[in-house]
């Protein structure tokens, strides 16, 4: 009997030794949450870069779609870069309109909001792109902020022109507000409609 009681006490002591106290569990959870918070903070720059790249891809794809549509449909396509358009959530947008050209009504083929808190923006600390089309405004075509008032168009030969048919060069600058490292730029060469994109590293632009 005495031997059995001794064995029972020994097992109980062993069970207590293997268990965790409430204080220990709280400490472990606190350490885990701290490590998680550190990981989240460290991942923020990478997440912002991903957001900026996604937005750049959206705009670049829209421009290429406009050019391809103009060529294939033999109809001019108007390209508009909009900020906080009426009736829509605040933000930056791209709108493509297929022009009827006397054969039917003008038709909006794309109305796209740029995602992930990215907007049309420039940063005072950053230079113009290597193409040198100007950076006095986030949308800058033909030396004009927001481009010519009468509009900009891809025409059926793939060129990017003003309403009077003059090829026009320009740049769309994007990024997350107050985050220069997320700066992206997309340039358009009017005579060919060619689109090129850039990302910033420190204060130097590099193409993709």
PECORVEN-V904324 format. One record per residue. RES is the residue in one letter. PSI is psi in radians with two decimals (* if undefined). Layout:
# PECORVEN-V904324
[[RES/PSI] [RES/PSI]]
This chain:
# PECORVEN-V904324
[[X/-0.84] [X/-0.62] [X/-0.69] [X/-0.73] [X/-0.67] [X/-0.76] [X/-0.70] [X/-0.79] [X/-0.65] [X/-0.74] [X/-0.71] [X/-0.73] [X/-0.65] [X/-0.72] [X/-0.72] [X/-0.64] [X/-0.59] [X/-0.31] [X/3.01] [X/2.44] [X/2.89] [X/-0.70] [X/-0.76] [X/-0.71] [X/-0.69] [X/-0.71] [X/-0.76] [X/-0.78] [X/-0.73] [X/-0.73] [X/-0.75] [X/-0.75] [X/-0.64] [X/-0.77] [X/-0.68] [X/-0.74] [X/-0.72] [X/-0.76] [X/-0.70] [X/-0.74] [X/-0.76] [X/-0.46] [X/-0.21] [X/-0.82] [X/-0.72] [X/-0.70] [X/-0.68] [X/-0.64] [X/-0.70] [X/-0.75] [X/-0.76] [X/-0.73] [X/-0.69] [X/-0.76] [X/-0.74] [X/-0.76] [X/-0.65] [X/-0.88] [X/-0.76] [X/-0.74] [X/-0.69] [X/-0.75] [X/-0.73] [X/-0.65] [X/-0.73] [X/-0.76] [X/-0.82] [X/-0.67] [X/-0.74] [X/-0.71] [X/-0.83] [X/-0.63] [X/-0.16] [X/0.64] [X/2.46] [X/2.59] [X/2.12] [X/2.40] [X/2.22] [X/2.41] [X/1.99] [X/2.53] [X/2.14] [X/0.95] [X/2.53] [X/2.42] [X/0.12] [X/2.76] [X/2.60] [X/2.53] [X/-3.00] [X/2.46] [X/2.75] [X/2.32] [X/2.30] [X/2.33] [X/2.11] [X/2.07] [X/2.37] [X/-0.56] [X/0.53] [X/-0.05] [X/0.13] [X/3.12] [X/2.77] [X/2.46] [X/2.18] [X/2.09] [X/-0.29] [X/2.31] [X/1.76] [X/2.23] [X/2.33] [X/2.33] [X/3.02] [X/0.65] [X/0.24] [X/2.39] [X/2.96] [X/2.08] [X/2.74] [X/2.94] [X/2.30] [X/-0.42] [X/-0.10] [X/2.56] [X/3.12] [X/2.85] [X/2.89] [X/-0.43] [X/-0.43] [X/0.66] [X/-0.01] [X/2.60] [X/0.56] [X/-0.17] [X/2.77] [X/-0.63] [X/1.96] [X/1.83] [X/2.30] [X/0.52] [X/0.29] [X/2.35] [X/2.27] [X/0.07] [X/3.14] [X/2.39] [X/-0.55] [X/-0.06] [X/2.91] [X/2.53] [X/2.50] [X/2.34] [X/3.09] [X/-0.28] [X/0.11] [X/-0.08] [X/2.77] [X/2.07] [X/2.94] [X/3.11] [X/-0.33] [X/0.13] [X/0.19] [X/2.19] [X/2.46] [X/2.32] [X/2.67] [X/3.14] [X/2.48] [X/2.10] [X/2.38] [X/2.87] [X/3.06] [X/2.30] [X/2.35] [X/0.32] [X/1.38] [X/-0.47] [X/-0.23] [X/0.12] [X/2.36] [X/2.68] [X/2.49] [X/2.11] [X/2.64] [X/2.21] [X/2.03] [X/-0.72] [X/-0.36] [X/-0.30] [X/0.13] [X/2.42] [X/2.32] [X/2.48] [X/2.66] [X/2.68] [X/2.73] [X/2.52] [X/1.95] [X/-1.89] [X/0.43] [X/2.34] [X/2.42] [X/2.40] [X/2.82] [X/*]]
